[in-house]
Amino acid sequence: MWIYGILMDYAAALPGSLIFAVILVLIVLILIITVTVYYLYKIISSQRGRRHTGPEAVINAMGIATNNIDKNASGFVTIDSVSWEAINNGEEPIEKYDKVVVTGRIGLKLMVKKIKK
């Protein structure tokens, strides 16, 4: 250990227990700094990738129909593992497991249309 080598140069002036205490303090200080930097990195990186939530987040989102939805009728779709009530405002009926895209929102109901294959 390079720290120990530096401290040994001063060993003649310092008693042995003091050298041990200085080394121990330096090791603990290095550990505390390492842990602090690690957690600061984790906090900063978690804030960068923040997802948008709210009404603007679901517009143009893609999901999957969980039941058959006729034209201008309501049914349910799943978007990001969340079930939503939806109204089909597309030109063709939506069948179960079809992919859909959200075109708008009225209250808690989503306006969806089928994605053409």
Secondary structure, DSSP 8 states (H G I E B T S, - for coil): -HHHHHHHHTTTTS-HHHHHHHHHHHHHHHHHHHHHHHHHHHHHHHHHT----SHHHHTT-EEEESS-B-TT-EEEEEETTEEEEEEE-SSS-B-TT-EEEEEEEETTEEEEEE---
